Amino acid sequence: MSQITVVGGGLAGLVSSILLCRKGLPVTLIEKKRYPFHRVCGEYISNEVLPFLIAHDLYPENINPASISSFMLTSVNGSKADLPLDLGGFGISRYALDHFLYEQALAAGVEFYHETVTDITLENNGFKVITERQVVEGQVVIGAYGKRSRLDKKFDRDFIKKRSPYIGVKYHIRYDAHPRNAVALHNFKGGYCGISRVEDEVYNLCYLSERTSLKVHGQIDALEKEVLAENPFLEDIFNNAEFLWDKPEVINEISFETKQPVEKNVLMCGDAAGMITPLCGNGMAIAIHTAKLVAEIVTKHITKSDFSRDDMEREYALRWNALFKNRLRTGRQIQHMFGAPWLSNTAVGICRYARPVANYLMSKTHGTPFH
Ligand SMILES: Cc1cc2nc3c(=O)[nH]c(=O)nc-3n(C[C@H](O)[C@H](O)[C@H](O)COP(=O)(O)OP(=O)(O)OC[C@H]3O[C@@H](n4cnc5c(N)ncnc54)[C@H](O)[C@@H]3O)c2cc1C
């Protein structure tokens, strides 16, 4: 019996598995896809994770991540504000980053199964993690399966009962007109589109749009021509950039509803515990930070006989809430400023003329650097 089973191999699952395995604890990670693969993500990572990644030899220096130090915001009608980022960040494709971490996990001794988990049960203090092919038994399960999964239905989680209003679309492009060290957020009616550089002089173009908007326009390219291109910055990108894929990566049912960090004795990690709105550019940092937290607390439970399952669950929920609950709430509040033309103009006005307010809001969405 493997002591720890991790469900899902995104950033949260990979990083927690590496840390646990490096402590000498046996870990099985079950991920339904095979690496490397693309995912919908803006691929801008806040520098709050940099000291941690460097300290644990998990910063993928050889891949040459892009350094990002300034922020550009444009409104639906194209007015623009630029400001320096307080912490800054780096850009790297998930294709490269997740694959790099997968290799680190293999080197640390993590056992991988590429299967879909269909159910998780706890009986007599032991978990059964059920896939289409087998049952994996374990003492602790970490749920790192991302923003939404059929498992959430099994757990009867509240957020899964509501339809989510957003879709996400991602491309990799070449586009020289964008400043190399800036991350931009271009607003359009019903959504916003980020652009920033990743490795190899490639740019990530990724947007979040209301699902109803796609329904009205029928197809992704019609939505882009008729809605996104109303913003002159986006119009220029769609007319002049070189699109590197035949078709974009698309996901739907993106929800920012609150979730619980522990559900049916499973410790939820990354987006499975709660997803911050993408405009904050912080979901990946939070996934990595929750991975560190969960690894510390699970290690304590397994190595200390007087730290029970109840103690472990209580401490994880407490520390998760202290670190992330307010950031997720601020993200939801800022999200309301985007999508409507007059509100996006107000947001640009704040960045231009009320810099301290903009800096304050920005600082509320990211955490402090950690080791
Ligand atoms: C449009 C958009 C743009 C974004 N832009 C940014 C950004 O620029 N910067 C940033 O920091 N964050 C951004 N984010 C958020 C970021 O992508 C997530 O917060 C981050 O990927 C969370 O990592 P995770 O490990 O929790 O989940 P994921 O990376 O989603 O990994 C979950 C994994 O679990 C697997 N899985 C799911 N169900 C099962 C199952 N039943 N069995 C086995 N495996 C399963 C999946 O295949 C997947 O590999 C964005 C999100 C969206 C939607």
The ligand as a Tripos MOL2 file, in Angstrom:
@<TRIPOS>MOLECULE
LIG
   53    58     1     0     0
SMALL
NO_CHARGES

@<TRIPOS>ATOM
      1 C1         -8.1270   31.1910  -18.7260 C.3       1 LIG1
      2 C2         -7.1680   30.9730  -17.5870 C.ar      1 LIG1
      3 C3         -5.9840   31.7100  -17.5380 C.ar      1 LIG1
      4 C4         -5.1110   31.5370  -16.4490 C.ar      1 LIG1
      5 N1         -3.9520   32.2570  -16.4060 N.ar      1 LIG1
      6 C5         -3.1150   32.1420  -15.3460 C.ar      1 LIG1
      7 C6         -1.9040   32.8980  -15.2900 C.ar      1 LIG1
      8 O1         -1.5050   33.6110  -16.2020 O.2       1 LIG1
      9 N2         -1.1400   32.7660  -14.1670 N.ar      1 LIG1
     10 C7         -1.4760   31.9470  -13.1210 C.ar      1 LIG1
     11 O2         -0.7430   31.8910  -12.1400 O.2       1 LIG1
     12 N3         -2.5970   31.1970  -13.1830 N.ar      1 LIG1
     13 C8         -3.4260   31.2750  -14.2650 C.ar      1 LIG1
     14 N4         -4.5490   30.4990  -14.3290 N.ar      1 LIG1
     15 C9         -4.8370   29.5590  -13.2340 C.3       1 LIG1
     16 C10        -3.9290   28.3300  -13.2910 C.3       1 LIG1
     17 O3         -3.9610   27.7460  -14.5540 O.3       1 LIG1
     18 C11        -4.4140   27.3090  -12.2470 C.3       1 LIG1
     19 O4         -4.6260   27.9670  -11.0180 O.3       1 LIG1
     20 C12        -3.3900   26.1840  -12.0590 C.3       1 LIG1
     21 O5         -3.2090   25.4780  -13.2490 O.3       1 LIG1
     22 C13        -3.8570   25.2420  -10.9580 C.3       1 LIG1
     23 O6         -3.0220   24.1170  -10.9050 O.3       1 LIG1
     24 P1         -3.5720   22.7340  -10.3360 P.3       1 LIG1
     25 O7         -2.4020   21.8510  -10.1990 O.co2     1 LIG1
     26 O8         -4.4330   22.9910   -9.1610 O.co2     1 LIG1
     27 O9         -4.5730   22.2120  -11.4620 O.3       1 LIG1
     28 P2         -4.3000   21.7980  -13.0070 P.3       1 LIG1
     29 O10        -3.0630   22.4390  -13.5060 O.co2     1 LIG1
     30 O11        -5.5780   22.0780  -13.6860 O.co2     1 LIG1
     31 O12        -4.0410   20.2400  -12.9130 O.3       1 LIG1
     32 C14        -5.0510   19.3160  -12.5890 C.3       1 LIG1
     33 C15        -4.7070   17.9760  -13.2110 C.3       1 LIG1
     34 O13        -5.5880   16.9670  -12.7420 O.3       1 LIG1
     35 C16        -5.8850   16.0680  -13.7960 C.3       1 LIG1
     36 N5         -7.1630   15.4180  -13.4930 N.ar      1 LIG1
     37 C17        -8.3870   16.0040  -13.3820 C.ar      1 LIG1
     38 N6         -9.3180   15.0990  -13.0480 N.ar      1 LIG1
     39 C18        -8.6650   13.9150  -12.9240 C.ar      1 LIG1
     40 C19        -9.0890   12.5860  -12.6170 C.ar      1 LIG1
     41 N7        -10.3650   12.3160  -12.3190 N.pl3     1 LIG1
     42 N8         -8.1620   11.6130  -12.6090 N.ar      1 LIG1
     43 C20        -6.8610   11.8720  -12.8990 C.ar      1 LIG1
     44 N9         -6.4090   13.1060  -13.2100 N.ar      1 LIG1
     45 C21        -7.2970   14.1010  -13.2230 C.ar      1 LIG1
     46 C22        -5.9190   16.9630  -15.0380 C.3       1 LIG1
     47 O14        -5.6750   16.2450  -16.2210 O.3       1 LIG1
     48 C23        -4.8110   17.9680  -14.7240 C.3       1 LIG1
     49 O15        -3.5780   17.5930  -15.2930 O.3       1 LIG1
     50 C24        -5.4350   30.6160  -15.4090 C.ar      1 LIG1
     51 C25        -6.5920   29.8470  -15.4890 C.ar      1 LIG1
     52 C26        -7.4590   30.0240  -16.5680 C.ar      1 LIG1
     53 C27        -8.7060   29.2020  -16.6240 C.3       1 LIG1
@<TRIPOS>BOND
     1     1     2 1
     2     2     3 ar
     3     2    52 ar
     4     3     4 ar
     5     4     5 ar
     6     4    50 ar
     7     5     6 ar
     8     6     7 ar
     9     6    13 1
    10     7     8 2
    11     7     9 ar
    12     9    10 ar
    13    10    11 2
    14    10    12 ar
    15    12    13 ar
    16    13    14 ar
    17    14    15 1
    18    14    50 ar
    19    15    16 1
    20    16    17 1
    21    16    18 1
    22    18    19 1
    23    18    20 1
    24    20    21 1
    25    20    22 1
    26    22    23 1
    27    23    24 1
    28    24    25 2
    29    24    26 1
    30    24    27 1
    31    27    28 1
    32    28    29 2
    33    28    30 1
    34    28    31 1
    35    31    32 1
    36    32    33 1
    37    33    34 1
    38    33    48 1
    39    34    35 1
    40    35    36 1
    41    35    46 1
    42    36    37 ar
    43    36    45 ar
    44    37    38 ar
    45    38    39 ar
    46    39    40 ar
    47    39    45 ar
    48    40    41 1
    49    40    42 ar
    50    42    43 ar
    51    43    44 ar
    52    44    45 ar
    53    46    47 1
    54    46    48 1
    55    48    49 1
    56    50    51 ar
    57    51    52 ar
    58    52    53 1
@<TRIPOS>SUBSTRUCTURE
     1 LIG1         1 GROUP 0 **** ****
